[in-house]
Amino acid sequence: MSKTYVAGLMSGFLGGMMGAFVLGHLGVPVISPASAAPVQEMISAGRIRLVDATGRTRAEFAMSPDGGPGLFFYDSKGRNRLVLGLYSPAESEYPFVVLNDTHNEAAGIFRLFGGQETPVVVLKNKGADRSILGLNPSSTEPFLVNYSSDRKKTAIFGSF
């Protein structure tokens, strides 16, 4: 290292230290980044959107039309692909996860159901139930039922 480089580094360091000392003794307030903006304890809003660099909505935290809160995720073409939320008060506010296909139709649903809040997984195709796996809401016994394309129900095990 050259002597000029070390001298420049040292003079910069000492100048910064002296400047901080002088400003502190003159009563000039020093603003740190942490104290620049006040911290908010709560934000109230009817809807919060997360947008990408092009301005497209990619996620939204909002109330659904039926009155349940939800977190909605959209793909780059604006299609709703994932929903996490609670059903409406009329449906006992059971929690759910919905996976939507590219036609905005539910392809998979995981939710709680019934008085004992038993878990149920519903697999769908083109809006039609094709397979349902879960615990029976009245007995809590496991079940698996399948539906053919002509909507004929076949119980693999258990009852639903």
N, C-alpha and C positions, 0 to 999 in steps of 0.2 A: 504494500500500500504506500502511496506517496504521502509525504508530509503535508501537502496541500489538501489532500482528501481528508485526512485525520483532523487537520486544523478546521476545515469547513464543517465537518461533522460536530466537533466539540463546540464551535462557536454557535452553531444552530441550536444545539442542546442547551447551552448556557443562556442564550438569548430567550428561548422559550421559558426556561425556569425563571429568569428575571422578569419577563413580561407577566407571568402568572402571579409572581410575588407583588409586583407593583399594582396590578389591577385589583388584587385581593385587599391591599392596604388603602386603596383610594375609594373603596366602597362601591366599585362597579360590580353589579351582580353578574355572576358567571352562570350561564344557562347550560345545563347538561341536557343531552337528548332525552333522558328519562323523565326530566321534569318539564319538558317543553309542552306536552299535551296532557290535559287532565285525564285521569282514568275514569271511564264510565262504568258504573256498577251494573247497569242494565240498559238494554236497547229494546224498545217496544216497536214492533212493526207488524203489519198484517201479512207481509211477504218479504222474504230476503232472497235475492237472486245472485247467483254466481255466473258471471259471463266470461267467455274466452276473449282472446286478443281481437277477434273479429266482431265482437259485440253480441254473439249468439249466447242465449241462455243455455248453460250446461248443467246447472243444478238450481233447485229452488226449495226453500223451506217455507211452506205455506199451509193454509187450511184447505182441505179438499172441499168440493162443492157440497158434500153430505155432512160436513161439520167436523171431520177428524183431521188432526194435524198430520202432515206428511213431509217427507224429504224425497223430492222427485229429481231423478237424474235423466238428462237428455243426451243423445248422441250428437255428432257434429251435423247431422241433417235435421235436428230438431225433434226427433222421435223420442217419446218417453220410453226409456228402457228399464228403469229400476225404480221401485217405490218402496220406501220404508215408512210405516206409519201406524196409526190407530184407526180402526173402523169408527164409524159415527157412534154417538151415544145410543142411538136406536139399535145398534148391533153390539151393545155392551162394551164398546171401546176396546175390543180385542186387538192385540198387536199383529202386524202382518208384514210380510216381504213379498213383493210381486216382481217377477221377471217378465218383461214384455218382449215380444218378437218385433221384427222390423215393420210389422203391420199395426203396431200399437195394440196388439191383443195379448192378454195374459197367456204365457206359456208355462209358467210355474208359480204356484202360490204356496207359501208356508205361513200358517196362521194358527192361532188358538181358537177353540170352538167349544160351545156348550157350557153348561153350568159348572163343570169341573175343569174348564179351560184346558181341554186336551189338545195336543198338537196334531195338526193335519197337514199333509203335503198333497197338493192337487197338481197333476201334470195335465196340460191341455194342448190341443192342437186345433188351430183355426177357431178358437173360441169354445170348443167342445171339450168337456172333461174326458180324459182317456184313462187315467189311473189315479186312484186316491189311496193314500197310505196314511194311517194314523192310529190314534187310540179312540175307541168308541166313546162318544161324549157321555153316554149313560153308564157304561160298565167299565170304562178305561181299559178294556181288552183290545189288543192290537187287531187291525184288519187291513186287508188289501183287496181292493176291487178294481177291475178293469172294465172299460167300455169299448166295444168294437165300433167301427166307423158307422154302423147302422144303429148305434146307441144301445145295443144289448149288453146288459150288465152281467159280469161273471165274477163271483166271489172266489178269490184265491184262498184266503183264509179269513176267519172272523166274520163279523157282520157289521154293516153300516147302512 
